[in-house]
Amino acid sequence: MVLVDGDVETYDAGQVPAAAAEAFADRTGWDPRRESATYAFFRVRPRAVQAWHGVHELPGRHVMRDGVWTSP
């Protein structure tokens, strides 16, 4: 499980920064801007990230706090 807490900016196809949309299209092979359906783009700037697989990993689950990656 991964839990990301962060600040989000929302864009429609006409507002999304071109570089971000191009990077998404290059990475996924799909460009939602070219679709007839309406899609939203989200930019998430994480402040905290937790990741764990089971109860035994809960003590080390915080991999980012206050926008800074924690050390292992």
PDB file of N, CA, C and O in Angstrom, chain B, residues numbered from 101:
ATOM      1  N   MET B 101       0.846  -1.155   0.000  1.00  0.00           N
ATOM      2  CA  MET B 101       0.000   0.000   0.000  1.00  0.00           C
ATOM      3  C   MET B 101       0.899   1.227   0.000  1.00  0.00           C
ATOM      4  O   MET B 101       1.943   1.250   0.652  1.00  0.00           O
ATOM      5  N   VAL B 102       0.479   2.247  -0.739  1.00  0.00           N
ATOM      6  CA  VAL B 102       1.188   3.527  -0.757  1.00  0.00           C
ATOM      7  C   VAL B 102       0.171   4.628  -0.493  1.00  0.00           C
ATOM      8  O   VAL B 102      -0.898   4.661  -1.103  1.00  0.00           O
ATOM      9  N   LEU B 103       0.509   5.518   0.411  1.00  0.00           N
ATOM     10  CA  LEU B 103      -0.337   6.657   0.756  1.00  0.00           C
ATOM     11  C   LEU B 103       0.487   7.922   0.519  1.00  0.00           C
ATOM     12  O   LEU B 103       1.551   8.095   1.113  1.00  0.00           O
ATOM     13  N   VAL B 104      -0.008   8.803  -0.350  1.00  0.00           N
ATOM     14  CA  VAL B 104       0.679  10.048  -0.672  1.00  0.00           C
ATOM     15  C   VAL B 104      -0.192  11.204  -0.197  1.00  0.00           C
ATOM     16  O   VAL B 104      -1.369  11.288  -0.549  1.00  0.00           O
ATOM     17  N   ASP B 105       0.386  12.086   0.595  1.00  0.00           N
ATOM     18  CA  ASP B 105      -0.288  13.293   1.064  1.00  0.00           C
ATOM     19  C   ASP B 105       0.452  14.468   0.442  1.00  0.00           C
ATOM     20  O   ASP B 105       1.660  14.612   0.633  1.00  0.00           O
ATOM     21  N   GLY B 106      -0.260  15.304  -0.297  1.00  0.00           N
ATOM     22  CA  GLY B 106       0.431  16.402  -0.949  1.00  0.00           C
ATOM     23  C   GLY B 106      -0.505  17.488  -1.425  1.00  0.00           C
ATOM     24  O   GLY B 106      -1.715  17.432  -1.202  1.00  0.00           O
ATOM     25  N   ASP B 107       0.064  18.466  -2.076  1.00  0.00           N
ATOM     26  CA  ASP B 107      -0.676  19.574  -2.655  1.00  0.00           C
ATOM     27  C   ASP B 107      -0.954  19.249  -4.120  1.00  0.00           C
ATOM     28  O   ASP B 107      -0.069  18.783  -4.837  1.00  0.00           O
ATOM     29  N   VAL B 108      -2.182  19.497  -4.560  1.00  0.00           N
ATOM     30  CA  VAL B 108      -2.608  19.115  -5.905  1.00  0.00           C
ATOM     31  C   VAL B 108      -3.021  20.339  -6.703  1.00  0.00           C
ATOM     32  O   VAL B 108      -3.713  21.225  -6.203  1.00  0.00           O
ATOM     33  N   GLU B 109      -2.580  20.369  -7.961  1.00  0.00           N
ATOM     34  CA  GLU B 109      -3.060  21.351  -8.927  1.00  0.00           C
ATOM     35  C   GLU B 109      -3.815  20.560  -9.994  1.00  0.00           C
ATOM     36  O   GLU B 109      -3.356  19.501 -10.422  1.00  0.00           O
ATOM     37  N   THR B 110      -4.964  21.064 -10.423  1.00  0.00           N
ATOM     38  CA  THR B 110      -5.785  20.397 -11.429  1.00  0.00           C
ATOM     39  C   THR B 110      -5.810  21.231 -12.701  1.00  0.00           C
ATOM     40  O   THR B 110      -5.961  22.452 -12.654  1.00  0.00           O
ATOM     41  N   TYR B 111      -5.659  20.557 -13.840  1.00  0.00           N
ATOM     42  CA  TYR B 111      -5.670  21.221 -15.143  1.00  0.00           C
ATOM     43  C   TYR B 111      -6.602  20.471 -16.081  1.00  0.00           C
ATOM     44  O   TYR B 111      -6.743  19.252 -15.984  1.00  0.00           O
ATOM     45  N   ASP B 112      -7.236  21.202 -16.990  1.00  0.00           N
ATOM     46  CA  ASP B 112      -7.915  20.524 -18.084  1.00  0.00           C
ATOM     47  C   ASP B 112      -6.944  20.490 -19.268  1.00  0.00           C
ATOM     48  O   ASP B 112      -5.834  21.016 -19.177  1.00  0.00           O
ATOM     49  N   ALA B 113      -7.354  19.885 -20.354  1.00  0.00           N
ATOM     50  CA  ALA B 113      -6.439  19.702 -21.489  1.00  0.00           C
ATOM     51  C   ALA B 113      -5.921  21.024 -22.049  1.00  0.00           C
ATOM     52  O   ALA B 113      -4.810  21.073 -22.578  1.00  0.00           O
ATOM     53  N   GLY B 114      -6.702  22.092 -21.942  1.00  0.00           N
ATOM     54  CA  GLY B 114      -6.257  23.385 -22.449  1.00  0.00           C
ATOM     55  C   GLY B 114      -5.343  24.143 -21.509  1.00  0.00           C
ATOM     56  O   GLY B 114      -4.680  25.094 -21.923  1.00  0.00           O
ATOM     57  N   GLN B 115      -5.297  23.737 -20.247  1.00  0.00           N
ATOM     58  CA  GLN B 115      -4.509  24.443 -19.240  1.00  0.00           C
ATOM     59  C   GLN B 115      -3.214  23.727 -18.873  1.00  0.00           C
ATOM     60  O   GLN B 115      -2.277  24.357 -18.383  1.00  0.00           O
ATOM     61  N   VAL B 116      -3.152  22.429 -19.102  1.00  0.00           N
ATOM     62  CA  VAL B 116      -2.002  21.653 -18.647  1.00  0.00           C
ATOM     63  C   VAL B 116      -0.714  22.178 -19.296  1.00  0.00           C
ATOM     64  O   VAL B 116      -0.696  22.435 -20.500  1.00  0.00           O
ATOM     65  N   PRO B 117       0.350  22.340 -18.522  1.00  0.00           N
ATOM     66  CA  PRO B 117       1.620  22.764 -19.120  1.00  0.00           C
ATOM     67  C   PRO B 117       2.051  21.768 -20.202  1.00  0.00           C
ATOM     68  O   PRO B 117       2.046  20.556 -19.983  1.00  0.00           O
ATOM     69  N   ALA B 118       2.420  22.292 -21.356  1.00  0.00           N
ATOM     70  CA  ALA B 118       2.762  21.444 -22.506  1.00  0.00           C
ATOM     71  C   ALA B 118       3.854  20.430 -22.173  1.00  0.00           C
ATOM     72  O   ALA B 118       3.758  19.271 -22.574  1.00  0.00           O
ATOM     73  N   ALA B 119       4.877  20.845 -21.453  1.00  0.00           N
ATOM     74  CA  ALA B 119       5.976  19.925 -21.125  1.00  0.00           C
ATOM     75  C   ALA B 119       5.481  18.754 -20.283  1.00  0.00           C
ATOM     76  O   ALA B 119       5.923  17.621 -20.476  1.00  0.00           O
ATOM     77  N   ALA B 120       4.567  19.018 -19.352  1.00  0.00           N
ATOM     78  CA  ALA B 120       4.031  17.947 -18.514  1.00  0.00           C
ATOM     79  C   ALA B 120       3.181  16.991 -19.335  1.00  0.00           C
ATOM     80  O   ALA B 120       3.291  15.775 -19.183  1.00  0.00           O
ATOM     81  N   ALA B 121       2.333  17.534 -20.207  1.00  0.00           N
ATOM     82  CA  ALA B 121       1.488  16.683 -21.049  1.00  0.00           C
ATOM     83  C   ALA B 121       2.325  15.850 -22.007  1.00  0.00           C
ATOM     84  O   ALA B 121       2.026  14.676 -22.230  1.00  0.00           O
ATOM     85  N   GLU B 122       3.363  16.439 -22.573  1.00  0.00           N
ATOM     86  CA  GLU B 122       4.249  15.693 -23.484  1.00  0.00           C
ATOM     87  C   GLU B 122       5.000  14.588 -22.746  1.00  0.00           C
ATOM     88  O   GLU B 122       5.152  13.484 -23.268  1.00  0.00           O
ATOM     89  N   ALA B 123       5.464  14.878 -21.548  1.00  0.00           N
ATOM     90  CA  ALA B 123       6.156  13.857 -20.753  1.00  0.00           C
ATOM     91  C   ALA B 123       5.220  12.701 -20.443  1.00  0.00           C
ATOM     92  O   ALA B 123       5.626  11.541 -20.506  1.00  0.00           O
ATOM     93  N   PHE B 124       3.963  13.007 -20.106  1.00  0.00           N
ATOM     94  CA  PHE B 124       2.981  11.957 -19.842  1.00  0.00           C
ATOM     95  C   PHE B 124       2.755  11.115 -21.097  1.00  0.00           C
ATOM     96  O   PHE B 124       2.768   9.885 -21.032  1.00  0.00           O
ATOM     97  N   ALA B 125       2.550  11.770 -22.232  1.00  0.00           N
ATOM     98  CA  ALA B 125       2.313  11.054 -23.488  1.00  0.00           C
ATOM     99  C   ALA B 125       3.519  10.201 -23.874  1.00  0.00           C
ATOM    100  O   ALA B 125       3.351   9.067 -24.321  1.00  0.00           O
ATOM    101  N   ASP B 126       4.719  10.725 -23.708  1.00  0.00           N
ATOM    102  CA  ASP B 126       5.935   9.957 -24.022  1.00  0.00           C
ATOM    103  C   ASP B 126       6.062   8.736 -23.135  1.00  0.00           C
ATOM    104  O   ASP B 126       6.440   7.659 -23.595  1.00  0.00           O
ATOM    105  N   ARG B 127       5.746   8.906 -21.869  1.00  0.00           N
ATOM    106  CA  ARG B 127       5.886   7.818 -20.890  1.00  0.00           C
ATOM    107  C   ARG B 127       4.840   6.723 -21.081  1.00  0.00           C
ATOM    108  O   ARG B 127       5.148   5.538 -20.960  1.00  0.00           O
ATOM    109  N   THR B 128       3.599   7.124 -21.381  1.00  0.00           N
ATOM    110  CA  THR B 128       2.500   6.154 -21.439  1.00  0.00           C
ATOM    111  C   THR B 128       2.129   5.722 -22.853  1.00  0.00           C
ATOM    112  O   THR B 128       1.470   4.699 -23.035  1.00  0.00           O
ATOM    113  N   GLY B 129       2.547   6.493 -23.854  1.00  0.00           N
ATOM    114  CA  GLY B 129       2.148   6.186 -25.226  1.00  0.00           C
ATOM    115  C   GLY B 129       0.718   6.612 -25.530  1.00  0.00           C
ATOM    116  O   GLY B 129       0.147   6.182 -26.531  1.00  0.00           O
ATOM    117  N   TRP B 130       0.136   7.445 -24.686  1.00  0.00           N
ATOM    118  CA  TRP B 130      -1.249   7.897 -24.843  1.00  0.00           C
ATOM    119  C   TRP B 130      -1.334   9.372 -24.488  1.00  0.00           C
ATOM    120  O   TRP B 130      -0.808   9.809 -23.464  1.00  0.00           O
ATOM    121  N   ASP B 131      -2.000  10.130 -25.339  1.00  0.00           N
ATOM    122  CA  ASP B 131      -2.149  11.564 -25.108  1.00  0.00           C
ATOM    123  C   ASP B 131      -3.637  11.891 -24.951  1.00  0.00           C
ATOM    124  O   ASP B 131      -4.351  11.987 -25.949  1.00  0.00           O
ATOM    125  N   PRO B 132      -4.111  12.063 -23.723  1.00  0.00           N
ATOM    126  CA  PRO B 132      -5.531  12.346 -23.500  1.00  0.00           C
ATOM    127  C   PRO B 132      -6.013  13.646 -24.137  1.00  0.00           C
ATOM    128  O   PRO B 132      -7.216  13.834 -24.323  1.00  0.00           O
ATOM    129  N   ARG B 133      -5.099  14.534 -24.469  1.00  0.00           N
ATOM    130  CA  ARG B 133      -5.501  15.789 -25.110  1.00  0.00           C
ATOM    131  C   ARG B 133      -6.095  15.544 -26.495  1.00  0.00           C
ATOM    132  O   ARG B 133      -6.834  16.381 -27.015  1.00  0.00           O
ATOM    133  N   ARG B 134      -5.774  14.407 -27.083  1.00  0.00           N
ATOM    134  CA  ARG B 134      -6.253  14.094 -28.430  1.00  0.00           C
ATOM    135  C   ARG B 134      -7.566  13.302 -28.423  1.00  0.00           C
ATOM    136  O   ARG B 134      -8.087  12.960 -29.485  1.00  0.00           O
ATOM    137  N   GLU B 135      -8.092  13.015 -27.257  1.00  0.00           N
ATOM    138  CA  GLU B 135      -9.327  12.236 -27.127  1.00  0.00           C
ATOM    139  C   GLU B 135     -10.546  13.160 -27.165  1.00  0.00           C
ATOM    140  O   GLU B 135     -10.445  14.343 -26.841  1.00  0.00           O
ATOM    141  N   SER B 136     -11.690  12.613 -27.561  1.00  0.00           N
ATOM    142  CA  SER B 136     -12.922  13.410 -27.552  1.00  0.00           C
ATOM    143  C   SER B 136     -13.503  13.531 -26.141  1.00  0.00           C
ATOM    144  O   SER B 136     -14.208  14.493 -25.838  1.00  0.00           O
ATOM    145  N   ALA B 137     -13.209  12.561 -25.289  1.00  0.00           N
ATOM    146  CA  ALA B 137     -13.670  12.625 -23.897  1.00  0.00           C
ATOM    147  C   ALA B 137     -12.865  13.677 -23.135  1.00  0.00           C
ATOM    148  O   ALA B 137     -11.745  14.014 -23.519  1.00  0.00           O
ATOM    149  N   THR B 138     -13.440  14.183 -22.068  1.00  0.00           N
ATOM    150  CA  THR B 138     -12.778  15.181 -21.240  1.00  0.00           C
ATOM    151  C   THR B 138     -11.957  14.490 -20.160  1.00  0.00           C
ATOM    152  O   THR B 138     -12.468  13.633 -19.439  1.00  0.00           O
ATOM    153  N   TYR B 139     -10.683  14.862 -20.050  1.00  0.00           N
ATOM    154  CA  TYR B 139      -9.793  14.322 -19.025  1.00  0.00           C
ATOM    155  C   TYR B 139      -9.200  15.469 -18.222  1.00  0.00           C
ATOM    156  O   TYR B 139      -9.059  16.589 -18.714  1.00  0.00           O
ATOM    157  N   ALA B 140      -8.861  15.169 -16.990  1.00  0.00           N
ATOM    158  CA  ALA B 140      -8.192  16.146 -16.130  1.00  0.00           C
ATOM    159  C   ALA B 140      -6.756  15.686 -15.897  1.00  0.00           C
ATOM    160  O   ALA B 140      -6.470  14.489 -15.875  1.00  0.00           O
ATOM    161  N   PHE B 141      -5.878  16.637 -15.727  1.00  0.00           N
ATOM    162  CA  PHE B 141      -4.487  16.370 -15.380  1.00  0.00           C
ATOM    163  C   PHE B 141      -4.276  16.849 -13.947  1.00  0.00           C
ATOM    164  O   PHE B 141      -4.825  17.875 -13.543  1.00  0.00           O
ATOM    165  N   PHE B 142      -3.489  16.114 -13.190  1.00  0.00           N
ATOM    166  CA  PHE B 142      -3.211  16.464 -11.806  1.00  0.00           C
ATOM    167  C   PHE B 142      -1.707  16.508 -11.574  1.00  0.00           C
ATOM    168  O   PHE B 142      -0.988  15.592 -11.972  1.00  0.00           O
ATOM    169  N   ARG B 143      -1.238  17.552 -10.942  1.00  0.00           N
ATOM    170  CA  ARG B 143       0.158  17.631 -10.501  1.00  0.00           C
ATOM    171  C   ARG B 143       0.136  17.538  -8.982  1.00  0.00           C
ATOM    172  O   ARG B 143      -0.452  18.382  -8.306  1.00  0.00           O
ATOM    173  N   VAL B 144       0.778  16.512  -8.458  1.00  0.00           N
ATOM    174  CA  VAL B 144       0.819  16.307  -7.014  1.00  0.00           C
ATOM    175  C   VAL B 144       2.236  16.569  -6.532  1.00  0.00           C
ATOM    176  O   VAL B 144       3.187  15.946  -7.003  1.00  0.00           O
ATOM    177  N   ARG B 145       2.369  17.480  -5.606  1.00  0.00           N
ATOM    178  CA  ARG B 145       3.655  17.736  -4.957  1.00  0.00           C
ATOM    179  C   ARG B 145       3.586  17.091  -3.574  1.00  0.00           C
ATOM    180  O   ARG B 145       2.972  17.642  -2.660  1.00  0.00           O
ATOM    181  N   PRO B 146       4.209  15.936  -3.421  1.00  0.00           N
ATOM    182  CA  PRO B 146       4.057  15.200  -2.163  1.00  0.00           C
ATOM    183  C   PRO B 146       4.703  15.916  -0.982  1.00  0.00           C
ATOM    184  O   PRO B 146       5.765  16.526  -1.099  1.00  0.00           O
ATOM    185  N   ARG B 147       4.026  15.819   0.154  1.00  0.00           N
ATOM    186  CA  ARG B 147       4.565  16.299   1.422  1.00  0.00           C
ATOM    187  C   ARG B 147       4.908  15.125   2.324  1.00  0.00           C
ATOM    188  O   ARG B 147       5.832  15.195   3.134  1.00  0.00           O
ATOM    189  N   ALA B 148       4.143  14.034   2.170  1.00  0.00           N
ATOM    190  CA  ALA B 148       4.388  12.838   2.981  1.00  0.00           C
ATOM    191  C   ALA B 148       4.050  11.606   2.141  1.00  0.00           C
ATOM    192  O   ALA B 148       3.068  11.595   1.398  1.00  0.00           O
ATOM    193  N   VAL B 149       4.875  10.574   2.272  1.00  0.00           N
ATOM    194  CA  VAL B 149       4.643   9.308   1.584  1.00  0.00           C
ATOM    195  C   VAL B 149       4.862   8.186   2.588  1.00  0.00           C
ATOM    196  O   VAL B 149       5.864   8.138   3.300  1.00  0.00           O
ATOM    197  N   GLN B 150       3.887   7.287   2.617  1.00  0.00           N
ATOM    198  CA  GLN B 150       4.004   6.081   3.433  1.00  0.00           C
ATOM    199  C   GLN B 150       3.864   4.883   2.496  1.00  0.00           C
ATOM    200  O   GLN B 150       3.044   4.909   1.578  1.00  0.00           O
ATOM    201  N   ALA B 151       4.649   3.847   2.718  1.00  0.00           N
ATOM    202  CA  ALA B 151       4.569   2.637   1.906  1.00  0.00           C
ATOM    203  C   ALA B 151       4.808   1.427   2.797  1.00  0.00           C
ATOM    204  O   ALA B 151       5.748   1.401   3.592  1.00  0.00           O
ATOM    205  N   TRP B 152       3.941   0.418   2.653  1.00  0.00           N
ATOM    206  CA  TRP B 152       4.098  -0.803   3.431  1.00  0.00           C
ATOM    207  C   TRP B 152       3.364  -1.942   2.750  1.00  0.00           C
ATOM    208  O   TRP B 152       2.449  -1.723   1.956  1.00  0.00           O
ATOM    209  N   HIS B 153       3.770  -3.144   3.067  1.00  0.00           N
ATOM    210  CA  HIS B 153       3.161  -4.346   2.507  1.00  0.00           C
ATOM    211  C   HIS B 153       2.399  -5.120   3.569  1.00  0.00           C
ATOM    212  O   HIS B 153       1.370  -5.728   3.276  1.00  0.00           O
ATOM    213  N   GLY B 154       2.883  -5.102   4.767  1.00  0.00           N
ATOM    214  CA  GLY B 154       2.235  -5.828   5.855  1.00  0.00           C
ATOM    215  C   GLY B 154       2.507  -5.158   7.180  1.00  0.00           C
ATOM    216  O   GLY B 154       3.237  -4.170   7.258  1.00  0.00           O
ATOM    217  N   VAL B 155       1.907  -5.709   8.224  1.00  0.00           N
ATOM    218  CA  VAL B 155       2.033  -5.142   9.566  1.00  0.00           C
ATOM    219  C   VAL B 155       3.498  -5.038   9.987  1.00  0.00           C
ATOM    220  O   VAL B 155       3.879  -4.093  10.677  1.00  0.00           O
ATOM    221  N   HIS B 156       4.316  -6.000   9.578  1.00  0.00           N
ATOM    222  CA  HIS B 156       5.731  -5.994   9.970  1.00  0.00           C
ATOM    223  C   HIS B 156       6.493  -4.791   9.412  1.00  0.00           C
ATOM    224  O   HIS B 156       7.564  -4.458   9.919  1.00  0.00           O
ATOM    225  N   GLU B 157       5.954  -4.128   8.366  1.00  0.00           N
ATOM    226  CA  GLU B 157       6.625  -2.969   7.776  1.00  0.00           C
ATOM    227  C   GLU B 157       6.102  -1.628   8.296  1.00  0.00           C
ATOM    228  O   GLU B 157       6.620  -0.579   7.915  1.00  0.00           O
ATOM    229  N   LEU B 158       5.098  -1.647   9.147  1.00  0.00           N
ATOM    230  CA  LEU B 158       4.518  -0.389   9.633  1.00  0.00           C
ATOM    231  C   LEU B 158       5.512   0.534  10.327  1.00  0.00           C
ATOM    232  O   LEU B 158       5.434   1.745  10.122  1.00  0.00           O
ATOM    233  N   PRO B 159       6.446   0.030  11.137  1.00  0.00           N
ATOM    234  CA  PRO B 159       7.378   0.962  11.794  1.00  0.00           C
ATOM    235  C   PRO B 159       8.223   1.796  10.818  1.00  0.00           C
ATOM    236  O   PRO B 159       8.589   2.922  11.156  1.00  0.00           O
ATOM    237  N   GLY B 160       8.543   1.290   9.630  1.00  0.00           N
ATOM    238  CA  GLY B 160       9.368   2.034   8.679  1.00  0.00           C
ATOM    239  C   GLY B 160       8.605   2.565   7.487  1.00  0.00           C
ATOM    240  O   GLY B 160       9.198   2.824   6.440  1.00  0.00           O
ATOM    241  N   ARG B 161       7.300   2.731   7.624  1.00  0.00           N
ATOM    242  CA  ARG B 161       6.460   3.062   6.473  1.00  0.00           C
ATOM    243  C   ARG B 161       6.603   4.494   5.981  1.00  0.00           C
ATOM    244  O   ARG B 161       6.263   4.773   4.831  1.00  0.00           O
ATOM    245  N   HIS B 162       7.094   5.413   6.808  1.00  0.00           N
ATOM    246  CA  HIS B 162       7.240   6.812   6.388  1.00  0.00           C
ATOM    247  C   HIS B 162       8.511   6.961   5.551  1.00  0.00           C
ATOM    248  O   HIS B 162       9.620   6.941   6.084  1.00  0.00           O
ATOM    249  N   VAL B 163       8.336   7.112   4.236  1.00  0.00           N
ATOM    250  CA  VAL B 163       9.495   7.270   3.363  1.00  0.00           C
ATOM    251  C   VAL B 163       9.721   8.733   2.989  1.00  0.00           C
ATOM    252  O   VAL B 163      10.772   9.079   2.448  1.00  0.00           O
ATOM    253  N   MET B 164       8.728   9.604   3.278  1.00  0.00           N
ATOM    254  CA  MET B 164       8.889  11.047   3.109  1.00  0.00           C
ATOM    255  C   MET B 164       8.085  11.734   4.207  1.00  0.00           C
ATOM    256  O   MET B 164       6.952  11.356   4.507  1.00  0.00           O
ATOM    257  N   ARG B 165       8.704  12.752   4.796  1.00  0.00           N
ATOM    258  CA  ARG B 165       8.029  13.599   5.790  1.00  0.00           C
ATOM    259  C   ARG B 165       8.362  15.046   5.485  1.00  0.00           C
ATOM    260  O   ARG B 165       9.512  15.383   5.202  1.00  0.00           O
ATOM    261  N   ASP B 166       7.349  15.902   5.545  1.00  0.00           N
ATOM    262  CA  ASP B 166       7.536  17.340   5.300  1.00  0.00           C
ATOM    263  C   ASP B 166       8.274  17.624   4.004  1.00  0.00           C
ATOM    264  O   ASP B 166       9.067  18.563   3.934  1.00  0.00           O
ATOM    265  N   GLY B 167       8.018  16.811   2.961  1.00  0.00           N
ATOM    266  CA  GLY B 167       8.629  17.019   1.657  1.00  0.00           C
ATOM    267  C   GLY B 167      10.054  16.554   1.530  1.00  0.00           C
ATOM    268  O   GLY B 167      10.702  16.828   0.519  1.00  0.00           O
ATOM    269  N   VAL B 168      10.565  15.852   2.534  1.00  0.00           N
ATOM    270  CA  VAL B 168      11.961  15.384   2.520  1.00  0.00           C
ATOM    271  C   VAL B 168      11.968  13.852   2.634  1.00  0.00           C
ATOM    272  O   VAL B 168      11.340  13.281   3.525  1.00  0.00           O
ATOM    273  N   TRP B 169      12.689  13.204   1.715  1.00  0.00           N
ATOM    274  CA  TRP B 169      12.806  11.741   1.780  1.00  0.00           C
ATOM    275  C   TRP B 169      13.550  11.349   3.051  1.00  0.00           C
ATOM    276  O   TRP B 169      14.555  11.966   3.406  1.00  0.00           O
ATOM    277  N   THR B 170      13.057  10.333   3.725  1.00  0.00           N
ATOM    278  CA  THR B 170      13.725   9.855   4.920  1.00  0.00           C
ATOM    279  C   THR B 170      14.826   8.878   4.526  1.00  0.00           C
ATOM    280  O   THR B 170      14.757   8.269   3.458  1.00  0.00           O
ATOM    281  N   SER B 171      15.799   8.728   5.340  1.00  0.00           N
ATOM    282  CA  SER B 171      16.874   7.772   5.058  1.00  0.00           C
ATOM    283  C   SER B 171      16.475   6.410   5.599  1.00  0.00           C
ATOM    284  O   SER B 171      15.754   6.324   6.593  1.00  0.00           O
ATOM    285  N   PRO B 172      16.934   5.347   4.957  1.00  0.00           N
ATOM    286  CA  PRO B 172      16.552   3.993   5.388  1.00  0.00           C
ATOM    287  C   PRO B 172      17.093   3.621   6.752  1.00  0.00           C
ATOM    288  O   PRO B 172      16.847   2.515   7.233  1.00  0.00           O
TER     289      PRO B 172
END
